[in-house]
Each structure stands twice: as C-alpha cells, then as structure tokens.
Amino acid sequence: MGFNASYLAFHGVSREEILALMEFEDTGIRDAAREADFSIADMPTGWTIL
C-alpha cells in the first residue's frame, strides 16, 4: 500500500479565493488519519497548499 500525492501551491491568493476557484468548501474537520480526498494548509511563509 502506498500514497499518491500531488499539490497546488498558491501565493498571494486567499484561502477563500482558492476554495471558490476550485469549487470546494472548508468543512472545518481536521483529518488526522489523512482519509480526505483533499486538504488545505496555510503556511507561515504566505503560501497556501492544496
């Protein structure tokens, strides 16, 4: 068993704009087991990773 991983990195775009662009919504549920199809993270460097 393994993982496939891809990501999109955004800089200078708000989390809300990214979610709207991708037609996603934030559920507010933390996914510690990594079972969700998608995750989003705001980095301290100003980047947002999807």
Secondary structure, DSSP 8 states (H G I E B T S, - for coil): --------EEESS-HHHHHHHHT--------TT--SS---EE-TTSEEE-
